[in-house]
Amino acid sequence: MALDIVIMAAGKGTRMKSRHPKVLHQLAGRSLLGHVLGTTAQLGEHHCWVITGHGADAVESAIAGTGAVSVRQMPQLGTGHAIQQVVPHLADQGTTLILNGDVPLIEAATARALAQACGGERLALLTIVLDDATGYGRILRSGDAMGGRVLGIVEHKDANPRQREIREVYTGMMAAPTAALKRWVAALKNDNAQGEFYLTDIVAMAVEEGVPVVATHATDDTEVLGVNSPLQLADLERRFQRRQADTLLEAGVRLADPARFDLRGTLAAGQDVEIDVGCVFEGTVTLGDEVRIGAHCVIRDAVIGAGAVIHPFTHIEGATVGAGALVGPYARLRPGAVLGEQVHIGNFVEVKNSTLAKGAKANHLAYLGDATVGERVNYGAGSITANYDGANKHRTVIGDDVHIGSNCVLIAPVTIGAGGTVGGGSTISKDTPPGQLSVARGRQVSIVGWTRPVKAKKG
């Protein structure tokens, strides 16, 4: 049976107080609309339509390459009007599943159950019972019981005081028989307080035609909460992060405080992993067994080997850290950094596009860019690889067991021979032989009788 999925993403989001389209605001490092598209990707074969309006160019650019097709709603005259725009593109038969681009955490299982409840024959509504139903359309049933037959939906702004006491609400998501949906939306009228075409009016049409109207209940309000303001976005962010934290805790990860944890991607963790407060994980991150992450680290697209310790305030992106390595505090590993086993990278050390072999150490205040560093190298404080000549990057090669003194400049391309030592304060621009001391610095001179200048007295 054909499945068409329509995602409503045309709204302006006035309460967001932003120049950006509401559905492109970020939750856990991904746009609200991106979350919904991620859900639809799990629903098997289908056609997906995204209804755009406010900020249409930006929204359409964001969905390029996802397989979804945009349909513009100009002007925006309500939810029913939005569906009228997409009707010509829908299949003649089957089921149309309607989701909201600003309701990001709908679960695939819930969306699938909603489509199955329709089955191409029934109008299926996704509902939930809320303690505070302000702003939501209320479900009208025959009798007062939840099991009563669904008769219609009344929008909050059109509801009378008694109807506003109803706690069962419409989430804005439904699944309808496509052929009937086309017929119903063509008959919509805008004789309401807002002068808009309400999609919810099709419920009464279905009842009048004798088409069964069923309700599928969501049990977790987090997956049906919409975002209309920065306050709601922040609330949903914390709910989502707590859900992810709980999943990791259940898997055995030790989080010092699950309320101070952010995952904006995927995190795979081995046994006995410990994560302190305030850490942010982005992209795809893998932590080996017994890894310890100190407070306030930011780690993106990285692999951290077993037993490694990442000390507080370290930033890691696009890097690999070997087993048993020590990194930080206040270190930065940039893309292309590959640390071998037992490597030490200390405070205020930056590594970019460089490999450090087993046991190498750069313990403080240093820069390694475009370098190949051998085993057991000791790289001194204040030393740098001068890898850029103003036009091109060049590589520095440091052999095994080299000792680089403090405050050295290695001007690439250059090779430091294995077992060699570079004296502190040296500027090395030529290859050095293995096993020898290399010193390149100005001769020290003391000038007899020299005095410091003094400030001129003010008149």
Order of alpha helices (4+ residues) and beta strands (2+ residues): beta-beta-beta-alpha-beta-alpha-beta-alpha-beta-alpha-beta-beta-beta-beta-alpha-alpha-beta-alpha-beta-beta-beta-beta-beta-beta-beta-beta-beta-beta-beta-beta-beta-beta-beta-beta-beta-beta-beta-beta-beta-beta-beta-beta-beta
